[in-house]
């Protein structure tokens, strides 16, 4: 087998490769190197890679191995997928879907424009019944982001305390709020200070079960898992500590 697999691309490329690596038995699993060439490059940032591709490639061949965690989603239809950075539900996923419409724009600006558009067009707040290994709650939520890494969208600090190797998943959710309040929260998420607001719910877990009262929009590492017109309402999420060895 191979000792090293190098992902040259963005978070979507890393996502596909990690899902492949997780099919390999742990004792035979190759190490992972990342050269960032995408729009957000959030996983690359989380593991400490140089944002300049040539320098990142040098890191891959001269760096040291480090174990990082991986999350897994299982939906009510039996579909399973792993995630290395974030899993977004509701508003967050609608932003990802709409960001695909901006082919002429790259990087953080794509997501910023999509956020503003989604605030206007998608203001749905499904009721979510959530049970984790630490708590249970039942609320109407505009969005819920489950985080292995702390950043998504190339610069939104959704879970500023999250670390890719802390053996827990973090979550950040926004309760049902007005559109002006959503606009107010955007710069707070960019700074990672949104947790100071009562409309925001944050926490940690290793296992979570979620049941919604209507279909959910879902993205995994920026890839669409459940888009418009898809009926997914039940999710089970867990973390696999130290599942992947990265070179950084």
C-alpha positions in Angstrom: 0.0 0.0 0.0 0.9 3.7 -0.2 2.5 5.5 2.7 1.3 9.0 1.8 -1.5 10.5 -0.2 -1.3 14.2 -1.1 -4.5 16.3 -1.6 -3.8 19.1 -4.0 -6.9 21.3 -4.0 -9.5 22.8 -1.6 -11.7 21.5 1.2 -13.8 19.4 -1.2 -10.7 17.6 -2.5 -9.6 16.9 1.1 -13.1 15.7 2.0 -13.1 13.1 -0.8 -9.7 11.8 0.0 -10.4 11.5 3.7 -13.6 9.6 3.0 -11.4 7.2 0.9 -8.8 6.9 3.6 -11.4 6.0 6.2 -12.3 2.9 4.2 -8.8 1.6 4.8 -8.1 -0.3 8.1 -6.4 2.0 10.6 -3.2 0.0 10.7 -2.9 0.3 6.9 -4.1 3.9 6.4 -1.7 6.2 4.5 -0.7 9.5 5.9 -2.2 12.7 4.4 -0.5 15.7 3.0 -2.4 18.9 1.9 -1.4 21.5 -0.7 -4.1 24.3 -0.6 -5.5 25.3 -4.0 -9.2 25.9 -3.2 -11.5 28.7 -2.3 -11.6 28.3 1.5 -8.7 26.0 2.4 -10.1 25.8 6.0 -8.8 22.3 6.8 -5.3 23.2 5.5 -5.5 26.3 7.8 -6.6 24.1 10.7 -3.6 21.8 10.4 -1.1 24.6 10.1 -0.2 24.4 6.4 1.4 27.4 4.7 -1.2 29.1 2.4 1.3 29.3 -0.4 1.1 26.0 -2.4 4.9 25.8 -3.1 5.7 26.2 0.6 3.0 23.8 1.7 4.4 21.2 -0.7 7.8 21.6 1.0 6.0 21.1 4.4 4.5 17.9 3.1 7.9 16.4 2.4 9.8 17.8 5.4 7.1 18.1 8.1 6.2 15.8 11.0 3.1 13.5 11.3 0.3 14.5 13.6 -3.0 12.7 14.3 -6.2 14.6 13.8 -9.9 13.7 14.4 -12.6 12.9 11.9 -16.4 13.2 12.3 -19.0 10.9 10.8 -22.6 11.5 9.8 -25.2 8.8 9.3 -28.6 10.0 8.1 -32.1 8.5 8.5 -31.8 6.8 5.1 -28.6 5.0 6.0 -26.2 7.2 4.1 -22.8 7.6 5.8 -20.2 10.3 5.2 -17.1 11.4 7.0 -16.1 15.1 7.6 -12.8 16.6 8.4 -13.8 20.3 9.1 -17.5 21.3 9.4 -21.0 19.9 8.9 -23.5 22.7 8.3 -27.3 22.4 8.8 -30.0 24.9 7.7 -28.9 28.5 6.9 -25.2 27.5 6.7 -25.9 24.8 4.1 -28.2 27.2 2.1 -25.2 29.6 1.9 -23.1 26.8 0.5 -25.7 25.9 -2.1 -26.0 29.5 -3.2 -22.2 30.1 -3.3 -22.1 27.7 -6.2 -23.8 30.4 -8.4 -20.8 32.7 -8.2 -18.3 31.2 -10.7 -16.5 34.5 -11.3 -15.7 35.1 -7.7 -13.3 33.2 -5.5 -12.3 32.8 -1.9 -14.0 34.4 1.1 -16.0 36.9 -1.0 -18.0 34.0 -2.5 -19.3 33.0 0.9 -19.9 36.6 2.1 -22.1 37.4 -0.9 -23.9 34.1 -0.4 -24.5 34.9 3.3 -26.2 38.2 2.4 -28.3 36.5 -0.3 -29.4 33.7 2.0 -30.5 36.1 4.8 -33.0 37.5 2.3 -34.2 34.3 0.6 -33.8 31.5 3.2 -35.1 32.4 6.7 -36.5 29.0 7.7 -36.0 27.7 11.3 -36.8 24.0 11.6 -37.5 22.7 15.1 -34.6 20.4 16.1 -34.6 17.8 18.9 -31.0 17.2 19.8 -29.5 14.7 22.2 -25.7 14.5 22.8 -23.5 12.7 25.3 -23.6 15.9 27.4 -27.1 17.5 27.0 -30.5 17.5 25.3 -32.5 20.4 23.8 -35.4 21.1 21.6 -35.5 24.5 19.7 -36.2 26.2 16.4 -32.8 26.8 14.9 -31.9 28.9 11.8 -28.6 27.1 11.6 -26.5 24.6 13.3 -22.8 24.0 12.5 -20.9 20.9 13.8 -17.2 21.7 13.9 -14.1 19.6 13.9 -12.0 22.6 12.8 -12.8 26.2 14.0 -13.1 28.0 10.7 -15.2 27.6 7.5 -16.0 29.7 4.4 -12.4 30.9 4.2 -12.7 33.2 7.3 -15.8 32.6 9.4 -14.7 31.6 12.9 -17.7 29.5 13.7 -16.2 27.6 16.6 -13.1 29.6 17.7 -12.2 27.1 20.5 -12.3 24.0 18.2 -9.1 22.2 17.5 -8.7 19.5 14.9 -7.1 17.2 17.5 -9.1 17.9 20.7 -11.1 14.6 20.5 -14.5 16.4 20.7 -16.8 18.1 18.1 -18.0 21.6 18.8 -21.3 23.1 17.7 -22.5 26.6 17.1 -26.2 27.3 16.4 -28.4 30.4 15.9 -31.9 30.3 17.3 -34.8 31.9 15.3 -34.0 35.6 15.0 -35.0 38.4 12.7 -33.2 39.2 9.5 -31.6 42.4 10.9 -30.2 40.3 13.8 -28.7 37.8 11.3 -27.0 40.7 9.6 -25.8 41.9 13.0 -24.3 38.5 13.7 -22.3 38.2 10.4 -19.3 40.3 11.6 -19.4 38.6 15.0 -19.0 35.2 13.4 -16.1 36.6 11.3 -14.4 37.7 14.5 -15.5 34.6 16.5 -17.4 36.6 19.1 -20.9 35.5 18.3 -20.9 33.2 21.4 -21.5 36.4 23.5 -25.1 36.7 22.1 -28.0 35.0 23.8 -29.4 34.0 20.4 -26.4 31.8 19.8 -26.0 28.3 21.3 -22.6 26.7 21.6 -21.2 23.5 23.1 -19.2 20.3 22.6 -20.0 16.6 22.2 -18.6 13.3 21.0 -22.0 11.8 19.9 -25.2 13.6 18.7 -28.6 12.5 17.5 -30.8 15.1 15.8 -34.4 14.9 14.6 -36.0 17.8 12.7 -39.7 18.5 12.0 -39.0 19.2 8.3 -36.3 18.4 5.6 -32.9 19.9 6.4 -30.3 21.5 4.1 -26.9 20.0 4.8 -23.4 20.5 3.6 -20.3 18.5 4.7 -17.0 20.2 4.3 -18.6 22.5 1.7 -20.0 19.7 -0.3 -23.8 19.4 -0.7 -25.2 16.4 1.2 -28.9 17.4 1.2 -30.0 20.3 -1.0 -33.3 21.8 -1.9 -35.9 19.2 -2.5 -34.2 16.4 -0.5 -35.9 15.0 2.6 -33.4 14.3 5.3 -34.6 14.9 8.9 -32.7 12.4 11.1 -28.9 12.6 11.8 -26.5 10.7 14.0 -23.0 12.2 14.3 -19.9 11.0 16.2 -16.2 11.7 16.3 -13.3 9.3 15.6 -10.3 10.7 17.6 -6.9 10.6 15.9 -8.3 8.7 12.9 -6.1 10.4 10.3 -2.4 11.2 10.4 -1.5 14.4 8.6 2.0 15.8 7.6 2.4 19.4 8.6 
